[in-house]
Amino acid sequence: MDEPIMKRVKGDGVEMQLAVWERMAETILCVHGISANCRCWDTMAEALAPRYQIIAMDLRGRGLSEKPPAGYSIAHHCQDIRVLLENLGVERAVIMGHSLGALIAIAFGAQYPEKVESLILVDGGGKLSAEQTEKVFAGIQPTLDRLGKVFPSSEAYLDLMKKNPLLQPWSPALETYYLYEIEEVDGGVRSRVQPEHIKEEAENLGNLNVAEFYPQIKCPVLILRATEGMLAPDDILLPKKVVERMLQEIPDARCVDLQGSNHYSIVLQPNDARDQAIRYFLEE
């Protein structure tokens, strides 16, 4: 697979890092999850880049983007996307978001319909109950536990990731993804993502009612749903009732269940059904 071209571009007052698979084709802007980075999209880019230009961004505070001391919310991310698209000269794009990225995609699509061709929501974007939100954060906690910790070496860091059953089978793409996020510090290496930024993000998410944006979305929407839980069978981000509400309230939405996938494998692992669903949706 072609390695992406790494670019710097201005967001809303911050420098943003991008991984770009350049093509003379329609642009898909990829927005990752709460503690992820732009390289989580490598496997999907391999399947989609021959037909589309893929631009994967590091959100502020993640990867190699700048990390201001505060300013971690859906509103901040939407402003970053608006500015970086303008600076790239991209008038309209498909916005594809995973997890937190799906919430950002919905908010951006509602607020800037003139900039959005369509939305692809990868296992995210639902209005969850407080009980379900608690289950989801418990499910992702093992991956958040790496933040702020110093590991003696990059090998030790990868060894911990390799033990996560949700990340199996391990692959060169996963190794690239996790190596990209670490930095050298006294005593070894650690993730570049700072726990206090994730805490601010999570607190701001608690005040978000994403369903308020549903009726405002005017473009076609594809929802890709993982059917498997993380630590438990029911700690999923898109329970069926949540998806039913999305389909009822978003004017032009459809959902594809990706059987056997979990919240991580749905984006990090090869999946022919996922890639076919995206191609069909975009070519429709």
PEZIHU-V53648 format. One record per residue. N is the residue number from 0. RES is the residue in one small letter. PHI is phi in whole degrees, -180 to 180 (999 if undefined). D_CENTER is the distance of its C-alpha to the mean C-alpha in Angstrom with 2 decimals. Layout:
n/res/phi/d_center
N/RES/PHI/D_CENTER
N/RES/PHI/D_CENTER
This chain:
n/res/phi/d_center
0/m/999/20.97
1/d/-65/20.99
2/e/-74/19.41
3/p/-71/17.28
4/i/-85/19.10
5/m/-92/17.83
6/k/-130/18.47
7/r/-108/18.85
8/v/-148/18.72
9/k/-77/19.57
10/g/-98/17.26
11/d/-84/19.06
12/g/86/21.36
13/v/-133/19.09
14/e/-82/18.67
15/m/-110/15.25
16/q/-102/14.57
17/l/-126/13.39
18/a/-108/13.54
19/v/-124/15.40
20/w/-101/16.89
21/e/-76/19.67
22/r/-148/21.44
23/m/-85/23.80
24/a/-156/21.74
25/e/-57/19.40
26/t/-94/16.26
27/i/-112/12.69
28/l/-94/10.36
29/c/-104/6.82
30/v/-122/4.34
31/h/-84/2.02
32/g/-84/3.58
33/i/-63/7.21
34/s/-123/8.94
35/a/-93/7.06
36/n/-153/7.88
37/c/-62/8.26
38/r/-81/10.23
39/c/-66/7.93
40/w/-92/8.35
41/d/-56/12.11
42/t/-66/13.27
43/m/-68/11.93
44/a/-63/13.22
45/e/-59/16.48
46/a/-80/16.95
47/l/-101/16.04
48/a/-59/17.25
49/p/-58/20.89
50/r/-107/20.63
51/y/-137/17.95
52/q/-83/17.05
53/i/-106/13.51
54/i/-119/12.29
55/a/-108/9.21
56/m/-104/9.23
57/d/-86/9.47
58/l/-60/9.21
59/r/-51/12.74
60/g/84/13.79
61/r/-122/11.47
62/g/53/12.60
63/l/-104/15.49
64/s/-71/14.86
65/e/-64/17.58
66/k/-127/17.63
67/p/-63/19.86
68/p/-65/21.55
69/a/-151/20.18
70/g/110/18.11
71/y/-120/14.83
72/s/-158/14.19
73/i/-57/12.63
74/a/-62/15.76
75/h/-63/15.39
76/h/-65/11.94
77/c/-63/13.43
78/q/-67/16.45
79/d/-60/14.79
80/i/-65/13.30
81/r/-57/16.76
82/v/-71/18.60
83/l/-69/16.77
84/l/-64/17.15
85/e/-62/20.76
86/n/-70/21.28
87/l/-85/20.06
88/g/75/22.37
89/v/-95/19.86
90/e/-77/21.40
91/r/-140/19.11
92/a/-144/15.83
93/v/-77/13.74
94/i/-106/10.42
95/m/-117/7.73
96/g/-126/4.61
97/h/-111/3.27
98/s/61/5.39
99/l/-54/5.96
100/g/-60/4.05
101/a/-69/6.60
102/l/-63/9.17
103/i/-63/8.93
104/a/-61/9.38
105/i/-63/12.27
106/a/-62/13.84
107/f/-66/13.78
108/g/-62/15.20
109/a/-72/17.83
110/q/-87/18.90
111/y/-131/18.95
112/p/-61/19.87
113/e/-70/21.83
114/k/-101/18.86
115/v/-119/16.86
116/e/-79/18.06
117/s/-165/15.90
118/l/-122/12.62
119/i/-122/10.68
120/l/-104/9.01
121/v/-96/7.66
122/d/50/9.20
123/g/-177/8.82
124/g/99/10.80
125/g/-88/14.05
126/k/-87/16.74
127/l/-94/17.53
128/s/-70/20.91
129/a/-60/21.52
130/e/-65/22.55
131/q/-70/19.45
132/t/-61/17.20
133/e/-63/19.46
134/k/-64/19.13
135/v/-65/15.33
136/f/-66/15.51
137/a/-66/18.34
138/g/-68/16.37
139/i/-91/13.66
140/q/-56/16.50
141/p/-57/17.59
142/t/-80/14.50
143/l/-74/14.87
144/d/-64/18.55
145/r/-73/18.16
146/l/-69/17.46
147/g/83/20.72
148/k/-90/22.66
149/v/-99/24.70
150/f/-108/25.16
151/p/-64/28.31
152/s/-160/26.67
153/s/-64/23.61
154/e/-64/25.18
155/a/-66/25.31
156/y/-63/21.65
157/l/-65/20.79
158/d/-59/23.41
159/l/-66/21.69
160/m/-63/18.39
161/k/-66/20.59
162/k/-82/22.16
163/n/-75/19.13
164/p/-63/20.01
165/l/-75/16.48
166/l/-104/15.81
167/q/-94/18.90
168/p/-77/20.14
169/w/-68/19.52
170/s/-150/19.19
171/p/-58/19.52
172/a/-64/15.89
173/l/-66/14.92
174/e/-63/17.66
175/t/-59/16.45
176/y/-59/12.95
177/y/-78/14.73
178/l/-66/17.62
179/y/-62/15.62
180/e/-89/14.59
181/i/-100/18.17
182/e/-133/21.08
183/e/-81/24.78
184/v/-138/26.53
185/d/-59/29.97
186/g/95/30.33
187/g/147/27.52
188/v/-134/23.77
189/r/-153/20.87
190/s/-66/17.17
191/r/-72/16.72
192/v/-77/14.64
193/q/-94/17.35
194/p/-56/17.75
195/e/-67/19.29
196/h/-72/16.30
197/i/-67/14.17
198/k/-62/17.30
199/e/-62/17.53
200/e/-59/13.98
201/a/-64/14.85
202/e/-63/18.23
203/n/-68/17.09
204/l/-64/14.85
205/g/-64/18.16
206/n/-99/19.75
207/l/-94/17.34
208/n/-112/18.63
209/v/-63/15.95
210/a/-63/18.69
211/e/-62/20.64
212/f/-85/18.45
213/y/-52/18.87
214/p/-67/22.35
215/q/-85/21.53
216/i/-83/19.17
217/k/-103/21.50
218/c/-96/19.52
219/p/-65/18.86
220/v/-131/15.85
221/l/-111/14.72
222/i/-106/13.34
223/l/-107/12.52
224/r/-113/13.63
225/a/-79/13.93
226/t/-97/17.57
227/e/-102/17.96
228/g/-80/17.64
229/m/-103/16.79
230/l/-89/19.93
231/a/-143/21.68
232/p/-63/21.91
233/d/-110/20.90
234/d/-91/17.96
235/i/-101/15.57
236/l/-82/13.03
237/l/-130/14.79
238/p/-59/18.53
239/k/-58/20.73
240/k/-65/22.27
241/v/-67/19.03
242/v/-67/18.21
243/e/-58/21.84
244/r/-64/21.57
245/m/-60/18.63
246/l/-68/20.76
247/q/-76/23.77
248/e/-100/22.53
249/i/-87/20.18
250/p/-56/22.92
251/d/-133/21.61
252/a/-132/19.11
253/r/-141/19.25
254/c/-127/17.61
255/v/-121/17.63
256/d/-80/17.84
257/l/-105/16.86
258/q/-61/19.65
259/g/85/19.46
260/s/-94/15.71
261/n/-112/14.06
262/h/-62/10.69
263/y/-95/10.21
264/s/-64/12.44
265/i/-62/10.94
266/v/-116/8.52
267/l/-90/10.64
268/q/-108/14.02
269/p/-59/16.05
270/n/-157/16.52
271/d/-63/19.08
272/a/-63/18.84
273/r/-62/15.14
274/d/-67/16.01
275/q/-66/19.21
276/a/-63/17.76
277/i/-66/15.50
278/r/-62/18.59
279/y/-62/20.88
280/f/-62/18.90
281/l/-74/18.71
282/e/-90/22.31
283/e/-59/23.73
